[in-house]
Amino acid sequence: MEEKKKQVPLRLSDSLWKELAAWAEDEFRSINGQIEYLLTEAVRQRKKGSSTNEAE
């Protein structure tokens, strides 16, 4: 069962929007899909990093 998605208003600069749009197009995603992908990856990396930092 897919998680219910939350809507979040987001303001981006024109230049960042253009960069994300180009990146999304390169990876065959919508801009929304690209932002969600990038945030998911950032959270995954943070979780991975926090488990190694706890051992220090």
ABEGO torsion letter per residue (X at the ends): XBBBBBBBBBBBBAAAAAAAAAAAAAAGBBAAAAAAAAAAAAAAAAAAAAAAAAAX
